[in-house]
Each structure stands twice: as structure tokens, then as C-alpha cells.
Amino acid sequence: MCGIVGYIGNRNATPIIVEGIKRLEYRGYDSSGLALINDDSELKIFKKSGKIIELERSLPAPREISGKVGIAHTRWATHGEPNTVNAHPHSDCHKNLAIVHNGIIENYELLRKKLEKEGHKFVTDTDTEVLAHLIEQFNGEDHDLTIAIQKALKLVEGTYGIAVIHKNDPQKIVAARRGSPLILGIGHDEFFVTSDVNAIIIHTKKVIYLNDNEIVTISPDDFTITTINNELVEAEISEVDWDVSAIDKGDFKHFMLKEIFEQPTSVQNAFRGRLVDKLATVRLGGLAMHNSDLRRIKNIHLIACGTSWHAGLIGEHIIENLARIPVDVEYASEYRYRNPIIPDDTLVFVISQSGETADTLAALNEAQAKGARVLGITNTVGSTIARESDGGVYIHAGAEIGVASTKAFTSQITILMLLGVLMGRMRNLPPTFGKAFIKELRMIPEKIETILSQNDRIREIAATIAEACNALYLGRGVNYPVALEGALKLKEISYIHAEGYPAAEMKHGPIALIDENMPVIAIAQDDAIYEKIYSNLQEVIARKGRLISIATEGDDKIKNISENVIYVPKTIHTLQPLLSVIPLQLLAYHVADLKGLDVDQPRNLAKSVTVE
């Protein structure tokens, strides 16, 4: 993986596809490349390790790379080092075709050995090159690029989103998908193919989301979609509902900072139109379930990866507390392989910002195979999770460009809070709570603004820990997963080793790490267990730990033991995570920025993980 862009039409393809992969830089990558059929019907391939600017610098004069058909790729290394040789596009023995690929070919070693015995010469360490040689072999038999790709893909085990061009068929792009997103963009007398709509949004908003095992053959004036078995597919054209301004940093230094500051709006968008004042409850129509069916639910599974998994842990606290329904939170990568037990009357939710996370998709399929009803919580309309789940809820966070998720996280937990109230009000949760919840939730955006106004002070605090090698994050109850998320953010973008722990568990091991050099970031909001966590923090101070506290406005007591305090407004216990996480996001951001790191594109990470 990571990003694919292709163009066919009446314009010069090169600037369009280069601009397209630039718009996908946020996804994370280590090399890039492009291939085009030039005006002399010659196949030209250019690729380079490092940033896209290095690729641009290596390109010849524009007149030498003029052509109306081209494909480009940004690579996040899976098989083979991140170098120029292993960068995409890849070609066949005779340099007749070029292919770009997202995904993993699991049986590539077996296929490679077979092809080598048949005389094919490989030049890279990648799994993708196997596809190029397979297509070459079948194309020699049929002289039909689409049929050759169909035959090649039938031999492949694994996942792919591919785009292929061939110099003997210079007016064609063939693209296909299985388990890795691919989108056809429909313009005026031109077409685009991409793995991410961000790459083509400035050219068209009309798109077709390919389904698994579908192949699209694109010419300058038409396209045809078939299955891998050559069955014709009638596809539905969708309209993208946002514009290019969503992927512009504006006056902010980084997308991550912009997205942190967008949270008053994104949280509001998550609950807008879903609060039912008259009944003191909420409405989540996308669940596509009657209230009587929801009332019969006896178990809930929340399945996710990374930051979304942390959102699930918060959801577990809230749903169990409000609805009294047992909740299991599972890593998608483990759930798919451990033969999970899914009792009758279990509702499964898969949570993914992109809606394309490979492990989460596989968990979705496994749960459905076992007969469960699976609902999605995602940000991306038209994503695979949105299309393959049995219903679900969009979080409406808007485009999130920074690799380290911020606003999607708070929008996800807002949805899980709404779910807890919905399920709780169907059971024993009184209307007085429902009314208090709705009232307080409506005030959350303004309270987030209050925290954001402390940005300069939080940057000053960040400067005091920017040179630390390790950090410990502590929380209890519903704020323990917030501590996990805060630690993850610091790790992701500043490369400081950080761990989140339940504050009471600190004495069972991690306390051994605490000394005068160890920053300890603690969430100590005013709630029923405040005195407990305060006692835990006394243990930190006794060992000369450097305590930074996230506390409720008006709490003067905690000043006495803290090196620094960041105050958040008071709210009901259920909603605390929406406030306590904001300072942690800002703290991580400023530490990374003060260290001069690439905040939006941290090393080794990708925005949407579409491989295992």
C-alpha cells in the first residue's frame, strides 16, 4: 500500500497524477513513482525513494513526459526495503506493462518460484512484481489486457487494489480490487482511478466505489465494470458530499492542529439531529433496527484497531453503565483469528475512521459468517465497511488528513455515548438522566473551545517534557482509555515511549520507572473516584515524578502536588472523555512540533492500514 492515482482523458496525465499522489501524502509513504503511455505510445516509468518532491526533481522535461494515460503510486513498504527499486510502478520482463498495487499477495513466493522456472526474471523484492509477470504471461496468450488480469487474479491469494497500463493497449487503464479500496472518478470526457477520493476531488465529485472482485476497464470515453469471472456489473454512481477546502490547512501549521481545533464543530456534527428532547433520548436511524429488536440485545461486541479501539474501551464503560449490557472490546486483528464466541442476541459494531481498515473488515466478515448482525461506525461515506455492514452510523467528522487521529476519535466516542443513552433509555435509565445528558452534550462544543483557548500555555508545558525519553499516562474508570489514547498520540508523533495505565495499577509494576526524569500525565477530574486517583498521584510525588495533571476547573488541591495543571470545564461523568482528551492531543502535538518532527506524516505510519 499506500496510494493509487490514475488518469485517462484528453489532458496531459503527468501533472494530474503527480498532484493526485501529493494529495495522498498524508496517508504516509516511503517512495513514489509514476508510469505513462507517452504521445509516441511508449511506456515510461519513473520512481524514487523518499518524498514526492524527489520524484518530481528526477522527472525529465515536461515535453518528454507528455501523455494522456498514466498511473502513479505512493508506497508504504510491506515486502522489500523502501528504496527506488522496490517503489511502484512495477513492470514485466519486456517492459510492456506497468502496475501499481495496494495490498498483500500472500502466495507471492509460490507464484514467484513457478514464474522463475518458466523463465521470468524478477528485479525487486516485492510481492507486487508477481502480478506484473502473471499478467504478462496471460496477456501473451490472449492479447486482451482485461482477460489477462482476470486470469492472473484468479491465482492470487490476498488483497489488492491495482491499476495497470500496457503500451500495446495505449488507450486503456484496467483496475481491480479485493480487500483494498479503489474508486472510479467520472469527469467530463475523462476518468480517474484512485484509492482515496481526496486525490481527485478537485476534478470530480462523481464516483463509483468498486466492490471486491470487480474489474473496471477504462478508455478515454467510456468504462466497463465486470467481475473477476467476466460478468457484467451495473454500478451506482455516488456524489462526494464535501469539497477541496476540507483538505486545506488554512492558517494552521499542520493538519493535526487544524483538526484538533475543528473538534467543537465535529463533535457537534456527530450529535446534530440525533437528540430527541421530548423523549429524553437519542435517535440513530442508521442502525436500521426497530426499537423492539434493540431491546432484545443482550451482548455487544466493539471491534476496532488503534485509536478506534480506545474509543471502544470508552464505549464499553459508558454502555455497560447506562444500558447494563455486557460489552466486549476486541482488537480486530485478534478477533478474526480466534474463533470468537458470538451468542444469540449479540450486536457487533466495527469502528474505523476510514472504513477500509483491513483487519476490521476481516473481523466484520467473520462476525457476519457466524450469523451476527454487524453495524459500522465510520467517517467515510461509500467505504467498504459502510457498504458491507448491516447498518451503522456515520460520525460526520469531515476529512481527517493528519495520520494521528484526533477529531475522528472524539466523534466516535460521541456516537458511542449516544448509543449508550439510546440503549439505556430502552431499559432502566430514567428520563432525568436523558435530559441532563442532552443538556450537557449540547454544551460540550463550547467547553472544548475553552480548553483550546489554553493552547499557548499547553505549548509551554509541552516544552518541559519535549526532551523526555519516556512518559507515563494515568487515568481511572472512563478516563483510563483516555490515558491510553494520550500515550498513543505521544508515541505516534513525537517518538517518545509512553504507556497508559490505570492509576491504581501503577504500584503493581510501572512505579519502578518513576524518578525525577519521568513525566507522569494524570487525568484527575472531579468525579466519584477523585480521592482514589489523588492518592495514586501522591505515590508519584513521593518518588519525585514530574506530575502534569488534567483537572476540573476550580480544583486548587491538585496544584499542590503538580508541576503543571491543565484545567478542563466540569461536566457529567459520562462526557468527561470528550474534554480530558483535548489537552492530551495538544500536548502530543506541541511536543512533536517543538522537536521539529513531521507531525502530519510520522515515520512508519499510514493513515489507512489496508494490509494485515
N, C-alpha and C positions, 0 to 999 in steps of 0.2 A: 504494500500500500504506500502512497497515500492519496494522491490527487490525479485525476484524469481530465483533460480538456481536448476536444476535437472540433474541427470546423470543416464544413464543405459548403461552397457557395460561389459568389461572384467577386468576393473581395480577396485581398491577399491574406492568407491564413496565418502567416507568421506573427504579425503583431497582435492578432486576436487571441491566439492560443498562448502566447507569452504573457499577455495581460491576464488571461484566464488563470494560469497557474500562479501568477503573482497574487491573485485574489484568494488563492488557496494556501498561501504561505502560513497562515495562522494555524493550519492543521498540524504543522510540524513535519520536517523532512530533512534529508541529508544530502540529496543530489537532485538534479533535474535534467530534462532533455526534451527534444522535440524531433519529429520526423515530418517531412512533407514531400509531396509529389510536386516538383517544380514545373515551370512553364514548358520545359523540354521533356516532360514526362519521366524525369529521373527521380529516383528515391534518394533523398538526402537526410542523414541522421546527424544530430549534434547533441552532445550531452556532456555534463560536467558535475563533478562533486562540489559540495558546498552550496552557497546561496544562489538564487536565480540570477543575481547580478553577475556572477561568474560565468554563467551560461551566456548571458547577453554579451558580455565582453568577448567571448570566444566566437561569436557568430560572424560570418563574413558580411560584406556589404549588402544592404537590403536588396539590390537588384539581383544578387546571386541566390537569394533565398526567397524568391517570389514564386508563390504557387497558391492555388485555390483549394487545396486539400491538405490538412495537416492534423497531427495529434501531438500532444505534449503531456508530460508527467512530472510529478514531484514524488520522490521515493523516500519512504521510511523503511530502513533496511530490516529485512527478516532473514533471508538466505544470502549470505555473502557480505563482505565488508562494504561500508558506504563509500565507494570510490567511483571513479569515472567509468571504469569497465563495467561495473555491475549496475550502473544507472540505466534507467529506461530512456528511450525505447530499445528493444532487442530485435535482432534480425535472424534470418535463416542462413544456410550455408552460402547461398548465392546472392545474398543482399538484395533480394527481390521484395521482401515484405518487412514491415515494422509493426511491432506490437507493444502496447503499454498495458500494464496489469496491476490491479489491486487484488489482494487475497493471498492464499497459500495453496499451492498444488501439493497435496500430501503424498502422492505417489510419484513424485518427480524423479526420485532416484531410480526406481524401477524402469520408468519410461526412458530416462536418460541412457541407462545401460543398453536398453533394447535399441534405441536410435543410434547409439555409438557403434553397435555391432553391425548396423545397417549402413554405416559409412558417414553418419552425420558428425560434424566437428563442432564442439562447443568451445566458447571463448569466455564464458562468465561462470560465476559460482551460484547463479540464481536458479530458482525453480521456474521462473517465467520463461527462460530460454527454451525449455522443453516444449512449451506451447508453440513457439515460432517454428521449431523443426517439425512438430506434428502437423501443423497446418501446411508447411512446405510439402511434406510427404503426400498428404491427401490432395493438395491443390495440383500436384503433378499428375494425379490420376484423373481428376475431374475438370480442371481448369475453371472451376466455379468457386470463388473465394468463400461465399456463404456456405455452400455444401461442405467444403473442406473444413471450415470452422465447426460446423455441426458434427462432423465425424470425429474431429480431434477432441472436442469437448466431451463426447461420449466415453472417451477413455480416461478422462480426468477425474480424480477424487480430490475433493477440497472445495475451495471457494475462489471465485473470480469475478471481477468486473474488467472487461477487456475492450480495447479498441484496436482495430487492425486496418492498415492500408497496404496496397500492393501496387508496384509500378506497372504491372501488366493489366491492371484494372484501375486506371488513374482517376476515374470519376466515381469512387466509391469509398465509404467507410463502413466497416462491419463491426458492430459492438454487441457484447453479450454479458449476461450477469447470472451469477448464482451465489447468493450469500454475501455479495458486496454491492453497494448501491451504484446504480447507473441511471442516468436521466437523459432523455432526448429533448433538446430545446428546438422549438419551431419558430423560425424567424420569417422575414419576407424574402422569399427566394433564396433561403439559406437555412442550414441546420447546424445544430451544435450537439455534442455529446459530452457529458461530464459526470463526475461522481458527486458533485456538490453544486447546487443551484447558484451559490454565491459567485461562481466563476462566470456565469452567463447572464446574470440578472440585468446587466446594463444593455444587453442586446435583445432579450425577450423574456416575457413572463409566461408564455405558453409552453408547457412541458408535458411530457409523458414519463411516468415513473415505470421503468421496466420491472417485471416480476422475475422471479427465479426461473432459470431455464428458458428465457426468451432471448432472441437474437434480432437485432434491428439492422437492416441493410439500407444505407442512406446514399442517395445520389443528390446532385445539386437541386433537383426539382421535385423529389418525392422520397418516400421511405416505405419500407415493408417490415412488419414485425411477424416473426414466426417463432414456434417453439423449437427446441433442440431436435425434435422429430419432424420438423418442417411443416407443422400445422399452422395455418394462418391465424393470427391473433388480431382481434379488433380492439384497439387500445382507446382509453379515455384520456382526452386532453384536459389537463388541470391548469388553473391560473394561480401563479405565485402571488401571495397577498401582501408582500412588502417590497420596498424599493431599495435602491442602491444607498440611500442615506443611512440605512441600518448598518452598513459595513464601512462607515466612515468614522474616524476617531474624533472628528470635530476639534475642539480645543484641548483635548486631553492628550497627555504624553503617550499613553498606552491604551489599548482596547480594554485591558483588565480594569484599569482605573475608571474608564468610562462606564463599564458595565457594573462596577461597584456602585457608582453614583446613579445608575439607572434603576436601582432597586426600589425606591419609593414607587416608581411607575410600574415596574414589572410585577411586584407583589400585588399592587392594586389590580393589575390586569388579570392576575391569577384568580382573584376572588370576585372581580366585577361581573355582575349579572347572575351570581350564584348564591347570593344571600337572600333568604326568604324571611323578612321581618315578621310577617303576620303569623307564621308558624314557628318562629324562633328556631329555624333550621336552615339547611342549605340545599341547593339543587345541583346535581351533577348529571345532566341529561345524557352525556356521552357514555355513561356506563351501560346504557341500553338495557337496563334491568328494571323490572317492576318492583315497587317497594316490598311487595309480599315475598319476592324472591330474595331481596336483600335481607329481609328479616330472618330468612331461613339459614343464612350463612353462619357457620359455626367455627370456621377457621379462616385465617387469611395468611397467605404467603406473599412476602415482598421480596422481589428478586432484582438484583442490580449489581453494578460494579463501581468501585472508586467512590467519588463524591456522591453519586446516586445511592450507593449502599449506605452511606452515612445518613442520607435523607430517610432511607428506610428504617434505620435504627431509631430515629426521632419519631417516625410514624408508628413504630411498634409501641413506644411509650404512650403516645397520645391515644391511639386506637384502643389499646388494652385498657387504659384508664377511663376513657369516655364511653366506650361501647362494650367493655367487658368481653371482648372476643380475643381468643388466643391468636397471637401473631408470631410467625416465624420469619426472620430476615435471613436471606441466603445470598451468598456470593453466587452470581450466575455461573461462573466458571466451575464451581464445585457442584452446584445443583444439577447441572446437565449430565454429570457422570456418576452420581452416587445413588442412582435408582431411588429417588425421593418418594416418600410415602405421602400421598395426597388423598386424605379421607373425603368421603362424600360431603357435600355442602361446604367445600373449600373454595374460596375465591383467590385467584392468583393475580397479582399485579407485577408487571415488569416495568422498571423505571429506567429511562435512558433519555438524556438530553437530545442526542442526535436521532434516536430511533433506529440506529444502524449498528449498535454495538454487537459484535459477533457472538460473544458469549451469552449475552442477554437474549439474542434472537434464538440461539440454540436452546436455551432454557425455556423460552416461550414454546418452542416446538415440542420439547419433551413434556411439558405440562399438558399441552393440548393432546398429545399422543396418549396420555394417561387419563384423558376424559375430563380434564379440568376446564372451567371457564377462565380464560386469561384476558385480562384487561391491561391496557397500556397507559403509562403516564409519560408523555413525551412532549418535546418542544417543537417537533418538526412535522408539519403537515405533509402528507404524502410519503413519509418514511416507511420503511418495511414494517416496523413494529406497529405503526398506525394502521397499516393495511392488513396485517396478518392477525392482529389481536381481535378478540370478540367484542371489542368496545374499548372505551377508555376516556381519558381526559387530557386535553392539551393544556400545557401550563402557560402558554401565551407570553413567554419571556422575551420574545423577539430574538433576532440573530445574536448568538453569543460567539464572538470571534476569539477571545483570549482562550488559550488552551486550558488554563486553570479556571474551572467553572466557579462562578460567583452568583450571578443573578438567577441562573437556572436552578441552583441549589435552594435558594430561598423560595423560589416559585414552586419547586417540588414539595418542599415541606409545607407550604401554604395549602397545596392540594391535599396532602395527607392529613392536615389539620381539618380541612373541610370534610374529608371522608370520615374522620373520627366523630365529628359532630353529627353528620348525617346518620351514621350507623348507631351512634349513641342515642339520638332523639327517637329512633325507632324502637328503642329498648327502654332503659330506665333513666336516661338523662333528662332532668327537669327543664321546662321552658325557661326558668330563671337563668340557668346556665347558658342556654342557647342565646338568649337576649344579651347577656353580658359578653359572651364570645363575639357576637356580631358587632356590638358596640366597640369593643376593644380592637377587633381586627380592622375596623374602618379607621382607627387612629394610628395603626402601625406605620403607614407610609410617612406620616408627619413625624413620628418618633424616630424613624430611620434617618430622616433629614437632620434631626437634632444630633444624631451620632456623626453623620457625615460632616457636620459643621466643625467637628473636632479634628478634622483631617490633619491640619498643621501640627497640632500637639501630638497626634499619634505618630507622625513622622519623626518628631523629636524623640519619642520613646523608642521608635524603631532604631534610631541611631545608637542607642545604648546597648543594643544586642546584636548589631549587624556583624560583629566580629566573633560572635559565639560559634562554637563547633557543634553544640548540642542544645536542645531545649526540651522542656517537659511541659505538657499541657494537661491541666486537671479540670475535671468537672464531675458533677454527680447528677443522677436522675436523667431528666430530659436533656440536660446540658453536657452529659458525658459524650454523646456523639458529636456535639458541637466542638468539644475539645479534640476529638479525633479529626474532625474536618479542619480545625485551625492548624493542627500539626501537619496534616497533609498539604495544606496550602504552603506552609513554610518550606517543607521538603521539596515540593514541586518546582518552586520558582527561585528559591534562594540557595538550594542545595545544602542547607543546614539540616543535619539529622535531628528529627523531632519525633516525639512519641506522645500520643494521647492516652491518658489513664483515668479510670475512676479515682477520685481523690482518696477514697478510703483504702484503695488497693496499693497506694504508693508505698505504704510501710511494709508491703509484702515483696519487696524487691527493689523497685526503682529508687527508693530513698537512698540506696547505696551510692547513687550517682550524684547526689546533690552536694555541691560545695559552693564557694564564693564565686565561681565562674559559671554556674549553671542558671540560666534564666528559667523561671517557672511561671508560666502564664496560667492563671486560675480564673475560672468563671464562678463567681460567688454572688449570685443575685439574691435578692430578698425573697425567700420562699420558706417552705416548711422545714427544709434541711439546711438552712443557712448556718446555724450554730455548729452543725456537724462539719461542714466544709471549712468553717472558720478554724475549728480545732485542727483539722488536717493541715491547714496552712501554717499554723503555729509550729508544726513539725518541720516545715520547710525553713522557717525563720531560725529555729533552734540550730539548724545545720548551715546557717549563713547563706541559704539560697537567695537568689535575686528575684523577688516576687513582683510580678506585674498582675494586677487584679482587674477583672471586668466586674464591676459592681453596680448596684442600683443607685440612682441619684439620691443624695441625702445620707448615704451610708458613710459617716465620718469615722466609724470604728475601724474600718479596714485600712484607713490611711495610716494608722499607727504601725502596721506590720508590713506595708507595701512600699517598695521602691517607687512604683508608679501605679496610679489608678486611672482607669478609663471608665467613665460613668455612662450608663445607658438608662433611658427612662423606665419607669416602673410599668409593668403590665401584668396580666394574669399569667399564671404559671404555664399554661398550655402554649402561649405565644412567645415565651421568653427566647427560644432559639432564633426567632426572626430578628431579634435585637442583638443578642450576645455574639452572633457570628460576624456581624459587620465590623467591629473593631479588629477581629482576628484576620479578616480579609485585608483590611487596610494595613495592619501591622506586617503581614507577609509581603504585601505589595511594596511597601516602603523599604523594608529590609533588602529585598531583591534589587530595587531601583538604586538604593544607596551603594550597593555592591557593584553597580554598573552592569547588571545582567540583562539578558534579553527576556523581559517579563512575559511578553505575549507568546514567545516561542521557546520555552525552556528545553534544555537538551534532552534528547532521547524520548521525548513525549510526543504523542499525536492527539489531536482534538477528538477524533472519532476512531475508536480502535476496532477496525473491521476485520481483524485477524485474531486467532486464538493466542 
